[in-house]
Amino acid sequence: MTKTTRGRPSKIDLLPQHIRDELHKLLRDRGLTQQDIRAAVNELIDEHGLSADMRLSRTGLNRYATRMEEMGAKIRQSREVAEAWTAKLGDAPTSDVGKLLQEIVRTLAFETSMHMSESDKAAEPKALAQMALAIQRVEQAAMASHKREREIREAFAAEVAESTEHAVRSAGMSAETAQSIKQMILGIA
C-alpha cells in the first residue's frame, strides 16, 4: 500500500547540497551503520550552524536510506535486464539500453499491427501514421547510433595506427615496414 503525502519536503531534502552529498557518500559506504551515518551528518549540521531541528532522527534517516536503496535497486535491476536482453538481441553496435529500447518499440509495433489486423474494426489512419512514425524514428536512431560507433572505432584505429607508426620509426624500422604495420591496423592490407 502506497502512502500518499502532501509532498512536504523531508528534513534531508531541506539540507544544503554539500551535506546531502556527504550523506549520500556515507550511505554508499557499506562499512558504516546508520547510527554512524546519523552521528556524522548531525555533526556536519552542527558545524554549519544549522538549527537543532534540522538534525536527523533515527526513523527519518532510516526512511530516507530505505528509499535510496529501493531506487538504487531499481536502477541496478534495469541495467541488469538491459544487459541480459541486449546479449540476446545481437551485437549491433549501439548502447545496451538504446538497443533494448529499440527492440521493445519494434516488438510493440509488431504486436500492435498484428492486433489491428486481427480486429474486425478498420485501423484508424492516425494510429497507423503514428506507428509508422515511431518505427521510422527507431530505425533512424539505430542507424545514427551505428554510424557514430563506427566513426569512434575508425578514429581510434587511426590514432593507434599513427602512434604505432611513430613508435616503429623511432625503433629504427624502415618507413615501408611502418606503413605496412599501419595499414594492417587500419585493415587496409
C-alpha angles and dihedrals in degrees: 000000000000117000114223116213135183090255095252109166116248123238088258091054088054095052119105113269095249091055091048089049089053090047090053091049091051092047090055090054102091091194093070128080122223087249090058091047093048091049092050094047093045088051089053090049090053093045091053092051097244117157119273091245089066090066113114121250123218093247094043092053091045092052091048094046090049092050092049092048092050091051091047091050091052091050092048091048093050090050091049092049091048092050093047094049096043090053087059096041097065136258104283103149105254133111115286096242093042091051091049093049092048091052092047091053091047091050093047091049091050093048091047093049091048090050091048092050092049093049121096090223120086114251115257110248090223091055091049091049092049092049092049090049092049092050091047091051093048091051092047090051091050092050093047091048092048091048092049093050091048090051091051091050092048092049091049092049091050091051092049091046093052094048091045092050090051092048092048092050091047089053089059102256120143123267088244092057091045091051091048092053091047091052091049090054092048091047094242099116 
